[in-house]
Amino acid sequence: MPLFYIDLHDGTNFVRDKKGFELPDVGAAREKLGHVLKRFSELLDTTTDGQIFLASVRDHAGTIIMRARLTLAIEELETA
C-alpha cells in the first residue's frame, strides 16, 4: 500500500510528516487530509481576528499532490 505524507503549517510553525500514512489511493489521502483539517479546526484561536492552517500531501516520491487551506476570519460588525 502506498505511503502519503501530510505536512502542516499554522502560519508560524511547519511540521513535516516523517512517518506517513499507508493508504490505498489518492482518494483515501484526500479523505485523510479532510480528517486532519477537521481536527485542526478544533484548535483555531478565536481570540485573534484570523488564522490559517495549510496542509500539503506528498506521495512516496516526495511530490506534493494536494494542498488544502483552513481559514478562520472573524469580523466584528458595528452595531447601530
VENNORZI-V944694 format. One record per residue. SS is DSSP state (H for helix, E for strand, L for the rest). PHI is phi in whole degrees, -180 to 180 (NA if undefined). OMEGA is omega in degrees with one decimal (none if undefined). Layout:
ss->SS phi->PHI omega->OMEGA
ss->SS phi->PHI omega->OMEGA
This chain:
ss->L phi->NA omega->-177.2
ss->L phi->-69 omega->175.8
ss->E phi->-98 omega->173.4
ss->E phi->-128 omega->-178.4
ss->E phi->-117 omega->179.1
ss->E phi->-117 omega->178.4
ss->E phi->-93 omega->-174.8
ss->E phi->-126 omega->175.8
ss->E phi->-142 omega->-177.5
ss->L phi->-104 omega->-177.4
ss->L phi->97 omega->178.7
ss->L phi->-126 omega->-175.3
ss->L phi->-109 omega->176.4
ss->E phi->-113 omega->178.0
ss->E phi->-121 omega->178.8
ss->L phi->-91 omega->179.7
ss->L phi->-71 omega->-179.4
ss->L phi->-101 omega->-176.4
ss->L phi->-93 omega->179.4
ss->L phi->82 omega->179.7
ss->E phi->-129 omega->172.9
ss->E phi->-82 omega->-177.3
ss->L phi->-135 omega->-174.3
ss->L phi->-69 omega->-175.3
ss->L phi->-165 omega->-179.0
ss->H phi->-63 omega->178.0
ss->H phi->-61 omega->177.7
ss->H phi->-69 omega->176.9
ss->H phi->-66 omega->177.2
ss->H phi->-63 omega->178.7
ss->H phi->-64 omega->178.2
ss->H phi->-63 omega->177.4
ss->H phi->-59 omega->177.3
ss->H phi->-61 omega->178.4
ss->H phi->-66 omega->178.5
ss->H phi->-63 omega->179.8
ss->H phi->-67 omega->176.2
ss->H phi->-62 omega->177.5
ss->H phi->-65 omega->178.4
ss->H phi->-64 omega->-179.4
ss->H phi->-61 omega->177.6
ss->L phi->-73 omega->-178.4
ss->L phi->-100 omega->-178.6
ss->L phi->-59 omega->-177.8
ss->L phi->-91 omega->-177.4
ss->L phi->-81 omega->176.4
ss->L phi->-85 omega->177.2
ss->L phi->-107 omega->179.0
ss->L phi->-75 omega->-178.8
ss->E phi->-174 omega->179.7
ss->E phi->-158 omega->179.8
ss->E phi->-130 omega->170.1
ss->E phi->-109 omega->176.3
ss->E phi->-115 omega->177.3
ss->E phi->-140 omega->174.7
ss->E phi->-133 omega->178.9
ss->E phi->-108 omega->175.4
ss->E phi->-109 omega->174.9
ss->L phi->-88 omega->-176.3
ss->L phi->-62 omega->179.3
ss->L phi->-88 omega->-179.9
ss->L phi->92 omega->179.3
ss->L phi->-80 omega->176.7
ss->E phi->-72 omega->-177.3
ss->E phi->-111 omega->-176.4
ss->E phi->-162 omega->174.7
ss->E phi->-132 omega->176.5
ss->E phi->-145 omega->178.9
ss->E phi->-133 omega->174.8
ss->E phi->-116 omega->-173.6
ss->E phi->-121 omega->170.8
ss->E phi->-117 omega->176.5
ss->E phi->-133 omega->-179.3
ss->L phi->-110 omega->177.8
ss->L phi->-122 omega->174.4
ss->L phi->-88 omega->-179.2
ss->L phi->-98 omega->176.8
ss->L phi->-69 omega->175.3
ss->L phi->-106 omega->-177.8
ss->L phi->-82 omega->none
